[in-house]
Amino acid sequence: MYWLSGAESEKFVKSVEDAYEKVEREGPNPIRKLGINISEKKEESIIVNE
């Protein structure tokens, strides 16, 4: 989490770059390789609960 004010534009840019680098290091979501669609699973659980 990043805390900054509206006047800290340089800090904002650095925090965005930092967050981007972290996401890039993680790589692709391994769940996608399994062929699981999360939105479909949510819809199924809603139907089952009704």
C-alpha positions as CSV (number, residue, x, y, z in Angstrom):
1,M,0.0,0.0,0.0
2,Y,1.3,3.5,-0.8
3,W,0.5,6.6,1.1
4,L,1.1,10.0,-0.7
5,S,-0.6,13.3,-1.2
6,G,-1.6,15.0,-4.4
7,A,1.5,17.1,-4.4
8,E,3.8,14.1,-4.5
9,S,3.8,13.4,-8.2
10,E,7.3,12.0,-8.3
11,K,6.5,9.6,-5.4
12,F,3.3,8.6,-7.3
13,V,5.3,7.7,-10.4
14,K,7.8,5.7,-8.4
15,S,5.0,3.8,-6.6
16,V,3.3,3.0,-9.9
17,E,6.6,1.8,-11.3
18,D,7.2,-0.3,-8.2
19,A,3.8,-1.9,-8.3
20,Y,4.2,-2.7,-12.0
21,E,7.6,-4.3,-11.4
22,K,6.1,-6.5,-8.6
23,V,3.3,-7.7,-10.9
24,E,5.7,-8.3,-13.8
25,R,7.9,-10.4,-11.5
26,E,5.0,-12.6,-10.5
27,G,4.3,-13.5,-14.1
28,P,1.1,-14.9,-15.5
29,N,-1.6,-16.3,-13.2
30,P,-1.0,-20.1,-12.8
31,I,-4.7,-20.7,-12.5
32,R,-5.2,-19.7,-16.2
33,K,-2.9,-22.5,-17.2
34,L,-5.4,-24.9,-15.7
35,G,-8.2,-23.5,-17.8
36,I,-10.3,-22.5,-14.9
37,N,-12.5,-19.4,-15.5
38,I,-13.2,-17.8,-12.1
39,S,-16.3,-15.9,-13.3
40,E,-17.9,-19.2,-14.5
41,K,-17.3,-20.7,-11.1
42,K,-18.9,-17.7,-9.3
43,E,-22.0,-18.1,-11.5
44,E,-22.2,-21.8,-10.7
45,S,-21.9,-21.2,-7.0
46,I,-24.7,-18.6,-7.2
47,I,-27.0,-21.0,-9.0
48,V,-26.2,-23.8,-6.5
49,N,-26.9,-21.6,-3.5
50,E,-30.4,-20.6,-4.8
